[in-house]
Amino acid sequence: MLVIGIAGTTLAAAEHDWLQHPSVGGVILFTRNFASRAQVTELAAEIRAASPRPQLLCVDQEGGRVQRFREGFAALPPLEGFDRLYRHDAQAALALAEEHAWLMASEIRALDVDLSFAPVVDLGRGNRAIGNRAFSADPRIVAEFTRAYVRGMHAAGMAATLKHFPGHGSVLEDTHFDNATDPRALDTLRAEDLVPFVAGIAAGAEAMMLAHVAYPAVAPEPAGYSPRWINDILRKDMGFGGVVFSDDIGMAAAHSVGGIGARIDAHLDAGCDAVLVCAPEIVPASLAAMERRPAPQAGTLASLFGRGHIDWDALVADPRHAQAVANVAGNALAKA
């Protein structure tokens, strides 16, 4: 199954054709696809109408520097500030994280977009890609915030996606641009980076996004196309039964296995359920690669579709929304 990117604020003719392909199960939206709330709501409807099967509509709306939709939305602070607040008042920090999750997810669901790929549960240990997207450097604290964030997303009718398994925070390199290798042993990873993922699975997170990071003491290949990481550790040892996403196969660290077709084969053969193809220019090659693979299993992404209808006007009229905006987008984190 592929989740693809499109180029603009409406569907081009070729993109309409892509949505007919039986291997396309979703579309991921970016800032390039957003002009206004009304426009992106219309785009969501256009995508759904163009496909003969349900399409999972996704976005990265984490907050901070990774917030694709901004104008007309709550300004969500980055997760890093929660750690500072936790040091002053742990319960207040966890309650605010849950409210952050509810606010983010409610606004996205009110666009008829199903899923924001959140929360980031990597450790905040200086990675160039993660930076202030992480809750904390402390695995125990990240685990607590993970549980709170999953609760908040679920309260808004959105599934939760833990990323980037098994942990992207403890290497320096940004896998958008460089290969990354983490030399630590599995026992060390279990005691540190994997702790928040265990908590998130226990909290009912429905999806997992893998890291393009290699852990050679555990498996020779990067986690995203590692049968050991996906089938043995994540599925068998950790008991995860949800949807496994690759990270974007257009990222530099995904190139190590070969061209577009080789990347798709490697991820799907290793046990990924869905492959992210974020750059529209590589979608045609990705669809061609899928032609030689078995037909995707129906219902693979069904657990991730948005639950219940949320109307934007009703949302902003709800006193909980105004209170959440005041709390989350106000000064609580800045003062921490």
VOGU-3710 file (C-alpha; in Angstrom, 3 decimals, decimal comma):
1> mlvigiagtt> 0,000/0,000/0,000  1,283/3,490/-0,875  0,514/6,844/0,732  1,421/9,442/-1,877  2,077/13,168/-2,089  0,470/15,552/-4,564  1,807/18,818/-5,926  -0,706/21,584/-5,327  -3,969/22,803/-3,858  -6,170/20,875/-6,317
11> laaaehdwlq> -5,745/17,559/-8,081  -3,965/17,554/-11,426  -5,225/15,157/-14,094  -2,318/12,757/-13,543  -2,928/12,787/-9,787  -6,571/11,931/-10,384  -5,346/8,925/-12,352  -2,932/7,908/-9,571  -5,861/7,644/-7,172  -7,422/4,997/-9,408
21> hpsvggvilf> -4,466/2,682/-8,825  -5,362/-0,180/-6,457  -2,101/0,253/-4,531  -2,806/3,861/-3,485  -4,426/3,874/-0,074  -3,814/7,429/1,067  -2,511/10,935/0,445  -0,174/12,912/2,684  -0,654/16,688/2,629  2,008/19,369/3,068
31> trnfasraqv> 2,165/23,147/3,248  2,268/23,173/-0,571  -1,260/21,719/-0,517  -2,713/24,340/1,844  -4,103/27,786/1,009  -6,959/28,020/3,512  -9,200/25,859/5,652  -11,950/25,968/3,049  -9,556/25,020/0,258  -8,024/22,036/2,054
41> telaaeiraa> -11,487/20,799/3,017  -12,452/20,965/-0,653  -9,234/19,178/-1,594  -10,038/16,391/0,872  -13,445/15,967/-0,731  -11,883/16,037/-4,210  -9,412/13,291/-3,268  -12,127/11,102/-1,789  -14,366/11,560/-4,836  -11,531/10,735/-7,241
51> sprpqllcvd> -10,841/7,278/-5,838  -12,953/4,143/-6,067  -11,806/3,166/-2,542  -11,499/5,044/0,765  -8,350/7,170/0,964  -6,531/7,842/4,231  -5,767/11,573/4,355  -2,694/12,411/6,434  -0,537/15,348/7,480  2,301/16,159/9,886
61> qeggrvqrfr> 0,702/18,652/12,290  2,983/18,205/15,286  3,390/21,847/16,262  6,449/24,049/16,288  8,400/23,930/13,046  6,466/20,877/11,834  2,979/22,323/11,489  1,838/22,171/7,872  -1,410/24,120/8,316  -0,977/27,433/10,113
71> egfaalpple> -3,238/30,287/9,002  -6,542/29,969/10,840  -5,259/27,216/13,143  -4,023/27,227/16,709  -0,297/27,943/16,894  0,877/24,713/18,482  4,112/25,012/20,457  6,841/22,390/19,971  6,900/19,437/22,331  10,242/20,372/23,876
81> gfdrlyrhda> 8,636/22,921/26,182  6,686/20,228/28,004  9,849/18,900/29,646  10,562/22,274/31,248  7,000/22,475/32,541  7,195/18,894/33,830  10,131/19,829/36,042  7,905/22,422/37,764  4,572/20,566/37,787  4,421/17,076/36,286
91> qaalalaeeh> 0,638/16,671/36,420  -0,011/20,068/34,865  2,457/19,286/32,076  0,825/15,943/31,294  -2,659/17,484/31,300  -1,465/20,205/28,934  0,095/17,634/26,592  -3,214/15,799/26,445  -4,948/19,094/25,657  -2,319/19,879/22,976
101> awlmaseira> -3,111/16,508/21,375  -6,877/17,050/21,543  -6,604/20,530/20,025  -4,299/19,433/17,213  -6,363/16,371/16,366  -9,751/18,132/16,605  -8,709/20,862/14,173  -7,336/18,350/11,672  -10,416/16,149/11,922  -12,620/19,214/11,325
111> ldvdlsfapv> -11,049/19,410/7,836  -12,087/15,804/7,134  -8,417/14,810/7,292  -8,031/11,516/9,113  -4,590/11,455/10,623  -1,733/13,591/11,819  1,426/11,509/12,126  1,939/12,111/15,839  3,279/11,957/18,448  7,048/12,099/18,090
121> vdlgrgnrai> 8,321/9,862/20,890  12,022/9,981/20,025  14,326/11,072/22,824  15,460/14,696/22,742  19,193/14,072/22,578  20,345/16,498/19,914  19,345/14,866/16,641  19,329/17,423/13,822  15,961/16,273/12,464  14,206/15,840/15,798
131> gnrafsadpr> 15,479/18,886/17,716  12,668/20,523/19,662  10,110/18,049/18,317  10,882/15,705/21,237  9,277/15,819/24,687  12,421/15,109/26,697  15,777/13,331/26,830  14,516/11,129/29,661  12,811/7,917/28,434  10,571/7,687/31,492
141> ivaeftrayv> 9,287/11,239/31,024  8,743/10,711/27,281  6,766/7,566/28,117  4,468/9,539/30,413  3,880/12,189/27,755  3,310/9,493/25,129  0,450/8,025/27,133  -1,075/11,479/27,664  -0,761/12,439/24,006  -2,342/9,218/22,763
151> rgmhaagmaa> -5,278/9,815/25,135  -5,777/13,320/23,773  -5,729/12,197/20,143  -8,168/9,392/20,853  -10,520/11,832/22,602  -10,674/13,801/19,346  -11,412/10,713/17,226  -7,920/10,365/15,745  -5,630/7,359/15,727  -2,106/7,805/17,077
161> tlkhfpghgs> 1,142/7,090/15,204  4,316/6,657/17,243  7,461/7,818/15,471  10,229/7,123/14,635  10,644/3,483/15,740  12,910/2,277/17,302  14,199/5,765/18,117  15,753/8,518/16,002  16,754/10,855/18,819  20,104/9,407/19,882
171> vledthfdna> 22,000/9,827/16,602  23,157/13,161/15,246  22,399/12,793/11,533  19,244/14,025/9,824  18,091/11,134/7,631  16,509/13,558/5,175  20,078/14,293/4,064  22,453/11,656/5,494  22,710/8,022/6,455  22,531/7,438/10,206
181> tdpraldtlr> 23,951/4,589/12,276  23,306/3,902/15,944  25,873/1,394/17,280  24,175/0,592/20,600  23,140/-2,907/21,650  19,505/-3,993/21,779  19,558/-4,172/25,584  20,580/-0,505/25,713  17,869/0,471/23,248  15,285/-1,462/25,274
191> aedlvpfvag> 16,293/0,443/28,411  16,247/3,829/26,685  14,739/4,642/23,257  12,198/1,815/23,180  10,626/2,760/26,530  8,200/5,368/25,070  7,170/2,991/22,288  6,284/0,320/24,843  4,173/2,915/26,679  2,461/4,046/23,484
201> iaagaeamml> 1,594/0,510/22,446  0,111/-0,129/25,876  -1,905/3,101/25,515  -3,464/1,807/22,290  -1,518/3,600/19,552  -2,731/2,249/16,236  0,284/2,945/14,000  4,053/3,093/13,983  6,387/5,010/11,665  9,866/3,580/11,293
211> ahvaypavap> 13,195/5,381/11,236  15,656/5,276/8,336  18,362/4,567/10,927  20,601/1,489/10,992  21,331/-0,303/14,273  24,084/-2,749/13,204  24,312/-4,435/16,604  20,697/-5,532/16,060  20,248/-5,878/12,276  22,350/-5,012/9,214
221> epagysprwi> 19,778/-2,880/7,399  17,965/0,321/8,497  14,921/-0,341/10,667  12,396/0,582/7,981  13,288/-2,428/5,895  14,494/-4,745/8,618  12,499/-7,969/9,174  14,243/-8,304/12,535  13,027/-4,935/13,752  9,517/-5,166/12,295
231> ndilrkdmgf> 8,570/-8,824/12,642  10,726/-10,097/15,479  11,046/-7,117/17,809  8,066/-4,851/17,091  5,436/-7,447/16,224  6,499/-10,521/18,206  8,447/-9,224/21,212  6,544/-5,968/21,750  3,149/-7,301/20,667  2,292/-4,477/18,250
241> ggvvfsddig> -0,626/-5,407/16,010  -1,254/-2,075/14,290  -0,192/-0,458/11,014  3,503/-0,046/10,216  4,517/2,873/7,980  7,851/3,491/6,367  9,242/6,983/6,608  9,384/8,871/3,305  11,319/6,815/0,736  12,489/10,031/-0,911
251> maaahsvggi> 14,754/10,794/2,064  18,488/10,377/1,502  18,899/7,603/4,072  16,373/5,462/2,152  18,556/5,496/-0,968  21,021/2,930/0,389  18,972/-0,023/-0,813  18,728/1,234/-4,414  16,186/2,900/-6,697  12,489/3,540/-6,149
261> garidahlda> 11,383/-0,005/-6,881  14,073/-1,490/-4,658  13,080/0,814/-1,777  9,424/-0,153/-2,051  10,230/-3,861/-2,258  12,619/-3,700/0,689  10,108/-1,978/2,968  7,092/-4,084/2,030  9,012/-7,364/2,013  10,349/-6,576/5,500
271> gcdavlvcap> 6,849/-6,140/6,898  5,790/-2,524/6,392  2,090/-2,181/5,658  2,330/1,186/3,903  5,122/3,119/2,198  5,243/6,922/2,219  5,965/8,406/-1,225  5,878/12,094/-0,378  7,427/13,640/-3,514  4,989/13,693/-6,452
281> eivpaslaam> 7,821/13,279/-8,948  8,559/9,737/-7,716  4,943/8,578/-7,586  4,852/7,257/-11,201  7,921/5,062/-10,613  6,412/3,893/-7,333  3,165/2,897/-9,014  5,117/1,060/-11,708  6,974/-0,858/-8,995  3,683/-1,891/-7,413
291> errpapqagt> 2,465/-3,450/-10,667  4,697/-6,489/-10,128  3,644/-6,995/-6,516  0,601/-8,869/-5,168  -2,567/-6,812/-4,817  -2,690/-5,005/-1,451  -4,834/-6,462/1,282  -8,181/-4,695/1,598  -8,693/-2,844/4,857  -5,009/-2,457/5,729
301> laslfgrghi> -5,470/1,160/6,800  -9,064/0,915/8,016  -8,187/1,321/11,698  -6,678/4,748/11,005  -9,650/6,529/9,480  -11,095/9,391/11,512  -13,801/8,520/14,005  -16,935/10,595/14,000  -17,697/13,850/12,207  -16,342/17,159/13,466
311> dwdalvadpr> -17,691/20,379/11,975  -15,315/23,358/12,078  -17,951/25,893/13,131  -19,187/23,578/15,870  -15,621/23,000/17,021  -14,758/26,667/17,400  -18,097/27,275/19,159  -17,223/24,583/21,694  -15,871/26,225/24,885  -13,276/23,451/25,125
321> haqavanvag> -11,656/24,725/21,922  -11,276/28,293/23,147  -9,935/27,039/26,467  -7,458/24,714/24,765  -6,221/27,488/22,495  -5,740/29,741/25,517  -3,912/27,046/27,444  -1,839/25,436/24,695  -1,142/28,346/22,382  -0,891/30,806/25,275
331> nalaka> 1,964/31,327/27,653  2,000/28,139/29,730  4,881/26,534/27,818  6,751/29,779/27,267  6,786/30,396/31,009  7,979/26,891/31,850
//
